[in-house]
Structure formats: C-alpha cells, structure tokens
Amino acid sequence: MGSWAAKLIHERGGKVIAVSDITGAVKNPNGIDIPELLRHKETTGSLKDFQGAESMDANELLIHKCDVLIPCALGGVLNRFSILPKVAPCFSASSTCSVFFLLH
C-alpha cells in the first residue's frame, strides 16, 4: 500500500521525503525520486545504498518532521504501544508534522 501511495503522490507532484520498509529507512528533504527508489528496491531487494537519499534510523521515521504522515505498515505493526509513545510528544498547536511512507 505504501509504494502505491508514494507513486501516486509523486506522479501528482507531491514530495515524498522519507520512506522505510523491513530493510531500512531513507530520507531526502528535497524529495525522493519514487520510481527510481522502487527500481532500486526491485533490483537490490533493499532500500540500502539508494543514491537518491541518505539512510536514517527507522525508529526516527514516525517523528520525522513532515506535513503529512501516512503510515502504511502491515497489520499489527502499528499499535498504541509501538507508535503512540513516539508520535504523541510531537503534536502541539505549533508543530508541523512533505510526506513519508512506510513501504511494505
């Protein structure tokens, strides 16, 4: 689901700034070339060593500053114990939370 969402946002001119999957996480504040990232993932089986973004700690993905958060994890991965402690402190009237996806 995340890869489809990322493709659609990218095709319509949106900027995807961070993504993750089971193999790792990458970010680029200027936007990630989603078709190129998906080709890299298909070729190598991993997000690692993608030249269009830098590696990031996957644990930081849910609190990475962005305008829109679209968590697209497998069922049971995101729950009140795994996500709430990470994201709850990030939300305030003055906070802004560009778009990122969890690719699974």
N, C-alpha and C positions, 0 to 999 in steps of 0.2 A: 504494500500500500504506500509506503514512504517513497519508493522510487517513482511511482506513478504521480504522486502529488508533486514531487520535486520536478519531474519532467513538465507537468502542466504549468506550474508556476514559472519555470524557466522559459518555456515557449511563449508565455504571455508577458514576458519582460520583467518578471519578478526576480529578486536577488536572493538566492539561497546562500547563506553564509557559513553554515556548518551542517555536517551530517555524521551519522555514526551507524555502525552495524556491529555484528558479533566480532568482526576482525579489527575494529578500531574506530577512531573518530578523526575528522579533518575539519579545518576551518579556513576561511579566506574572507576578511571583512569587505573586500571588493566584489565578492560573489564567486561562486564555484561554477565552472562550466559543467553542467549536469550531464549532457551527452558524453563528454569526454571522461568524466568520472565513471559513468556506467560502463563505458568501453573498457576502461582500466580495470574495473571490478570484474567484468566478464573475462578479460584476458588473464588477469593475475589471481582472481579469486579473493582479492583483498582490497581494502582502501589504503593500505600501507604503501608508501612510496609514490603516491599520486603527486605529480609535479605541479598541479594547479592549486594546491592548498598545503597548509602545514599541519602536522599532526597535533592533536590535542588530547588531553586526558578525557576519556569518555565520561568519567564521573562529573566533569565540569559542564557537560553539554546542556543539561537541563537548567543550569543557572547562567548560561552564556547570554550576554545582553543581545536582545533582538526585539523586533516589533511584533512578530507573530511566532508562537511556538506550536508546532504540530507534532505531537508525539505519536509515532506510528509503530509502536512496539508489538511484539507477539502477545497474545493473551496471557495474562498473569504476570507479566514483567513489570508493568507499572501499577502500583497499588499504594495505599496510604502509607505503607511503611517504607517503600522504596523511593517514592517521588516527593511526598509532602514535606519531609524534613529538608529537602534540597531547595524546593521552589518557594515554599511559604515565606521565608525571610526575604525573598527578592521582590515581593509585591508590596508596593506602597503607592500612595497617590502621586508621587513624583517620579516613580520608576517607569522605564520603558522596557519592555521585555521583547529589518531584514529577516528572515525566515530560516528555520533549520528543521531538519527531519532526522528521524531515526530510521534508517533503511534496513528493513528485514524482509 
